[in-house]
């Protein structure tokens, strides 16, 4: 959930990795899993999903 929130905030994989104290590869894997789970194929679609489902503030 936190990875999706940070993506929706416009953060890069590098920024997300630093914020969560994980590797960029781990962030990429989480994003891949998130995209599959919510049925999207891009960061922008995942961001839209997060806003539409109230996972981030407007």
N, CA, C and O atoms as a DFTB+ gen file, in Angstrom:
232 C
 N C O
     1  1       0.826      -1.190       0.000
     2  2       0.000       0.000       0.000
     3  2       0.872       1.255       0.000
     4  3       0.586       2.217      -0.713
     5  1       1.933       1.239       0.802
     6  2       2.802       2.418       0.876
     7  2       3.497       2.684      -0.460
     8  3       3.664       3.840      -0.849
     9  1       3.895       1.648      -1.151
    10  2       4.530       1.815      -2.465
    11  2       3.545       2.489      -3.410
    12  3       3.916       3.417      -4.130
    13  1       2.301       2.038      -3.417
    14  2       1.290       2.636      -4.296
    15  2       1.050       4.093      -3.926
    16  3       0.905       4.935      -4.813
    17  1       1.005       4.402      -2.657
    18  2       0.825       5.802      -2.236
    19  2       1.977       6.676      -2.713
    20  3       1.764       7.803      -3.160
    21  1       3.184       6.161      -2.617
    22  2       4.346       6.947      -3.044
    23  2       4.389       7.111      -4.564
    24  3       4.784       8.164      -5.065
    25  1       3.986       6.082      -5.289
    26  2       3.880       6.200      -6.750
    27  2       2.858       7.279      -7.102
    28  3       3.099       8.121      -7.967
    29  1       1.724       7.242      -6.424
    30  2       0.669       8.231      -6.684
    31  2       1.130       9.644      -6.336
    32  3       0.621      10.621      -6.886
    33  1       2.086       9.749      -5.427
    34  2       2.635      11.061      -5.065
    35  2       3.700      11.526      -6.053
    36  3       4.264      12.610      -5.907
    37  1       3.972      10.690      -7.069
    38  2       4.913      11.081      -8.107
    39  2       6.361      10.730      -7.808
    40  3       7.264      11.224      -8.485
    41  1       6.599       9.901      -6.823
    42  2       7.963       9.536      -6.450
    43  2       8.537       8.504      -7.415
    44  3       7.805       7.654      -7.922
    45  1       9.816       8.571      -7.667
    46  2      10.507       7.605      -8.530
    47  2      10.805       6.334      -7.729
    48  3      10.728       6.325      -6.501
    49  1      11.143       5.271      -8.447
    50  2      11.515       4.029      -7.761
    51  2      12.688       4.266      -6.816
    52  3      12.721       3.726      -5.711
    53  1      13.645       5.070      -7.254
    54  2      14.814       5.372      -6.420
    55  2      14.388       6.083      -5.141
    56  3      14.860       5.742      -4.056
    57  1      13.504       7.064      -5.258
    58  2      13.011       7.796      -4.092
    59  2      12.231       6.881      -3.146
    60  3      12.383       6.954      -1.926
    61  1      11.395       6.021      -3.730
    62  2      10.603       5.088      -2.927
    63  2      11.523       4.132      -2.178
    64  3      11.326       3.873      -0.991
    65  1      12.518       3.615      -2.868
    66  2      13.470       2.692      -2.242
    67  2      14.154       3.357      -1.056
    68  3      14.289       2.748       0.005
    69  1      14.582       4.590      -1.227
    70  2      15.260       5.305      -0.141
    71  2      14.308       5.543       1.031
    72  3      14.695       5.385       2.189
    73  1      13.075       5.920       0.734
    74  2      12.098       6.207       1.789
    75  2      11.741       4.958       2.593
    76  3      11.489       5.039       3.795
    77  1      11.722       3.808       1.928
    78  2      11.302       2.563       2.590
    79  2      12.468       1.679       2.992
    80  3      12.267       0.587       3.523
    81  1      13.689       2.142       2.743
    82  2      14.896       1.389       3.099
    83  2      14.934       0.002       2.463
    84  3      15.260      -0.992       3.113
    85  1      14.588      -0.038       1.162
    86  2      14.663      -1.273       0.376
    87  2      15.401      -0.957      -0.918
    88  3      15.707       0.203      -1.193
    89  1      15.688      -1.989      -1.716
    90  2      16.383      -1.758      -2.981
    91  2      15.387      -1.316      -4.062
    92  3      14.180      -1.526      -3.943
    93  1      15.925      -0.706      -5.107
    94  2      15.083      -0.320      -6.241
    95  2      14.457      -1.554      -6.879
    96  3      13.327      -1.511      -7.365
    97  1      15.202      -2.649      -6.871
    98  2      14.676      -3.897      -7.432
    99  2      13.453      -4.385      -6.643
   100  3      12.493      -4.889      -7.226
   101  1      13.496      -4.233      -5.330
   102  2      12.359      -4.614      -4.495
   103  2      11.156      -3.740      -4.815
   104  3      10.033      -4.236      -4.898
   105  1      11.379      -2.451      -4.995
   106  2      10.292      -1.540      -5.362
   107  2       9.698      -1.958      -6.701
   108  3       8.477      -2.010      -6.848
   109  1      10.547      -2.256      -7.672
   110  2      10.071      -2.672      -8.994
   111  2       9.233      -3.940      -8.891
   112  3       8.206      -4.060      -9.558
   113  1       9.662      -4.887      -8.063
   114  2       8.912      -6.132      -7.876
   115  2       7.559      -5.848      -7.227
   116  3       6.539      -6.396      -7.644
   117  1       7.554      -4.996      -6.214
   118  2       6.284      -4.624      -5.572
   119  2       5.344      -3.972      -6.582
   120  3       4.153      -4.280      -6.615
   121  1       5.879      -3.075      -7.402
   122  2       5.049      -2.417      -8.409
   123  2       4.480      -3.419      -9.403
   124  3       3.308      -3.331      -9.770
   125  1       5.287      -4.355      -9.833
   126  2       4.811      -5.389     -10.745
   127  2       3.660      -6.169     -10.116
   128  3       2.649      -6.436     -10.767
   129  1       3.822      -6.527      -8.860
   130  2       2.763      -7.256      -8.154
   131  2       1.508      -6.413      -7.984
   132  3       0.393      -6.913      -8.136
   133  1       1.690      -5.138      -7.668
   134  2       0.552      -4.225      -7.523
   135  2      -0.187      -4.087      -8.845
   136  3      -1.414      -4.184      -8.886
   137  1       0.556      -3.859      -9.930
   138  2      -0.071      -3.704     -11.242
   139  2      -0.918      -4.922     -11.578
   140  3      -2.042      -4.786     -12.061
   141  1      -0.383      -6.112     -11.325
   142  2      -1.114      -7.349     -11.600
   143  2      -2.363      -7.434     -10.730
   144  3      -3.444      -7.762     -11.218
   145  1      -2.212      -7.140      -9.459
   146  2      -3.318      -7.276      -8.511
   147  2      -4.466      -6.320      -8.829
   148  3      -5.631      -6.702      -8.718
   149  1      -4.156      -5.087      -9.221
   150  2      -5.224      -4.118      -9.479
   151  2      -5.598      -4.037     -10.960
   152  3      -6.496      -3.283     -11.335
   153  1      -4.919      -4.803     -11.790
   154  2      -5.283      -4.893     -13.199
   155  2      -4.921      -3.692     -14.042
   156  3      -5.691      -3.280     -14.908
   157  1      -3.746      -3.125     -13.792
   158  2      -3.278      -1.987     -14.592
   159  2      -1.910      -2.312     -15.170
   160  3      -1.282      -3.301     -14.793
   161  1      -1.455      -1.464     -16.092
   162  2      -0.168      -1.741     -16.728
   163  2       0.799      -0.553     -16.718
   164  3       1.834      -0.592     -17.382
   165  1       0.464       0.503     -15.966
   166  2       1.353       1.663     -15.937
   167  2       1.260       2.388     -14.600
   168  3       0.313       2.209     -13.833
   169  1       2.267       3.205     -14.348
   170  2       2.271       4.018     -13.124
   171  2       1.097       4.993     -13.117
   172  3       0.476       5.217     -12.078
   173  1       0.798       5.568     -14.271
   174  2      -0.295       6.539     -14.315
   175  2      -1.641       5.866     -14.043
   176  3      -2.495       6.439     -13.367
   177  1      -1.829       4.667     -14.560
   178  2      -3.073       3.933     -14.297
   179  2      -3.152       3.531     -12.823
   180  3      -4.229       3.568     -12.229
   181  1      -2.029       3.152     -12.238
   182  2      -2.003       2.806     -10.817
   183  2      -2.313       4.036      -9.964
   184  3      -3.004       3.936      -8.950
   185  1      -1.800       5.192     -10.377
   186  2      -2.081       6.443      -9.674
   187  2      -3.571       6.755      -9.737
   188  3      -4.179       7.107      -8.727
   189  1      -4.151       6.627     -10.917
   190  2      -5.590       6.869     -11.072
   191  2      -6.382       5.921     -10.174
   192  3      -7.328       6.338      -9.505
   193  1      -6.000       4.661     -10.161
   194  2      -6.658       3.661      -9.317
   195  2      -6.597       4.087      -7.850
   196  3      -7.604       4.029      -7.144
   197  1      -5.431       4.510      -7.397
   198  2      -5.255       4.916      -6.011
   199  2      -6.161       6.074      -5.648
   200  3      -6.756       6.080      -4.571
   201  1      -6.275       7.052      -6.529
   202  2      -7.143       8.199      -6.263
   203  2      -8.619       7.798      -6.306
   204  3      -9.407       8.215      -5.457
   205  1      -8.985       6.987      -7.298
   206  2     -10.381       6.545      -7.447
   207  2     -10.858       5.719      -6.263
   208  3     -12.043       5.740      -5.930
   209  1      -9.957       4.998      -5.631
   210  2     -10.328       4.120      -4.522
   211  2      -9.990       4.704      -3.153
   212  3      -9.999       3.993      -2.148
   213  1      -9.694       6.001      -3.118
   214  2      -9.484       6.696      -1.854
   215  2      -8.240       6.258      -1.091
   216  3      -8.190       6.367       0.134
   217  1      -7.235       5.764      -1.813
   218  2      -6.018       5.307      -1.157
   219  2      -5.040       6.445      -0.904
   220  3      -4.094       6.298      -0.129
   221  1      -5.264       7.565      -1.550
   222  2      -4.451       8.769      -1.343
   223  2      -5.373       9.961      -1.307
   224  3      -6.486       9.920      -1.832
   225  1      -4.902      11.026      -0.682
   226  2      -5.696      12.251      -0.619
   227  2      -5.658      12.998      -1.938
   228  3      -4.728      12.827      -2.726
   229  1      -6.641      13.805      -2.177
   230  2      -6.724      14.569      -3.419
   231  2      -5.780      15.727      -3.444
   232  3      -5.735      16.466      -4.427
